[in-house]
Amino acid sequence: MRNIIITPVLNGWVCKVGCSEVVFDSKGVMLQRLSDYIDNPLAVEKEFQTKALNKFTNQVPEPAMSEAGCSSAPTLAQRPIERINR
């Protein structure tokens, strides 16, 4: 089992487990997941790694759909890289 550090933030908690960080907005969910982790750390780590949002650096979640049912906003992967000269 890895070290666990819980930091309260404006809308919830950031739990640092080893070198990974997980954000919770519900105290009950956070406590249940930490309990699951203490009971079986390897299984919970494997679950979080397979469901990680940033598992692949070039994958970005699709933007939320508008009321019209479509979104024209490009994802980060589709946006051109712009150089800012100062």
Helices and strands as residue ranges (DSSP letters): E 4-9, E 12-17, E 20-24, H 27-39, H 41-50
